[in-house]
Amino acid sequence: MFKVTSTILVAIITMASAPSYAAGCLKGAAVGGVGGHFIGKGHAVAGAAVGCVVGRHRAKVEAKKQAEAQAQTTTQPATGK
């Protein structure tokens, strides 16, 4: 069990150092994997998968909010006096 956990941890750290285009997936997978581990045996992988999906969704929502906020600031007319 320790070897498997160590291998997964090293893989996550290695992937985290590289640029990630799946925003939120690694962070969500790490949180989901830990949560799944505490739920019971064999649930860490399922937790990581679900965590990746949820993390990606949250990152997309946040990116959309930021894009809308930036669009609003650029389209507002300047009121110069």
Secondary structure by P-SEA (a helix, b strand, c coil): caaaaaaaaaaaaaaaaccccccaaaaaaaaaaaaaaaacccaaaaaaaaaaaaaaaaaaaaaaaaaaaaaaaaacccccc
